[in-house]
Amino acid sequence: MHVVGTVGWTHGHNKYAAFSDELTYICQYDLGAEFNLTRELGPSWTLKPFLGFGAGGRTYDDNAVNVGTTTCTAGYSALGSELQKGVAFWFEARNYFTCFESPITAKKKTRNDVGLAFGVAYHVW
């Protein structure tokens, strides 16, 4: 089992014509756990598929005048694997469930986003 934390930040453009500025900053943060198996693939390669779950939040900060920042809870499930031979090549697909609060009407609705990630890992232990 691994404990994982993720923080992401991006800027985007909102679709509200009434706003004085269309720039929106989005920050996503969460904490979760990954449960993995280990399969030897020959004498030096190891495959480590995993399944993960986590929870956190997503904050929307609209740059427009007189528009506040909104924060909603978020949860995710993940599926991925590492292919390791000293250095590990890693990939993951995450399915996020979040809410979105309209900055105009304050009405909340549930959103679903899918993210794909690839990386390289070096294990110290």
C-alpha positions, -999 to 999 in steps of 0.1 A, spaced: 0 0 0 12 36 -8 -1 68 7 -2 94 -21 -9 132 -22 -15 152 -53 -17 190 -59 -24 205 -92 -30 241 -104 -40 255 -138 -57 285 -153 -86 284 -177 -112 307 -192 -148 308 -179 -178 312 -202 -196 339 -182 -201 370 -205 -211 392 -175 -177 388 -159 -151 416 -162 -123 390 -166 -126 356 -181 -95 341 -163 -102 314 -137 -76 296 -116 -83 261 -105 -65 242 -77 -70 205 -71 -56 188 -40 -62 153 -25 -49 125 -3 -54 89 -11 -41 53 -9 -30 29 -36 -31 -9 -32 -8 -28 -54 3 -63 -64 38 -73 -75 44 -96 -104 80 -106 -115 84 -104 -153 117 -123 -157 149 -118 -137 149 -80 -136 115 -64 -145 87 -61 -121 51 -52 -129 31 -34 -101 -5 -28 -110 -25 -8 -85 -60 4 -76 -64 37 -56 -90 58 -39 -88 93 -24 -105 125 -14 -98 162 -13 -110 194 -28 -111 216 -59 -110 255 -56 -121 278 -84 -108 314 -81 -124 336 -107 -103 367 -116 -134 388 -122 -143 418 -100 -168 410 -72 -167 373 -78 -157 351 -49 -137 319 -46 -156 286 -44 -143 253 -30 -160 219 -34 -151 184 -22 -136 159 -46 -131 122 -46 -114 99 -71 -107 63 -80 -75 53 -98 -62 24 -119 -26 21 -130 7 3 -130 44 6 -127 69 -12 -148 101 -13 -127 137 -22 -134 157 1 -110 137 31 -123 100 27 -127 78 38 -156 44 47 -142 10 54 -156 -24 61 -140 -60 69 -150 -81 88 -124 -118 92 -124 -126 124 -104 -160 132 -89 -163 168 -79 -190 194 -74 -191 228 -92 -208 258 -77 -219 285 -102 -204 319 -93 -236 335 -106 -264 314 -92 -245 296 -64 -262 264 -76 -241 232 -72 -239 203 -95 -218 172 -97 -190 169 -123 -170 139 -135 -135 143 -150 -110 117 -162 -73 123 -160 -43 104 -175 -8 107 -160 25 92 -170 58 95 -151 91 81 -140 97 70 -104 128 62 -84 123 41 -53 146 48 -24 136 18 -3 
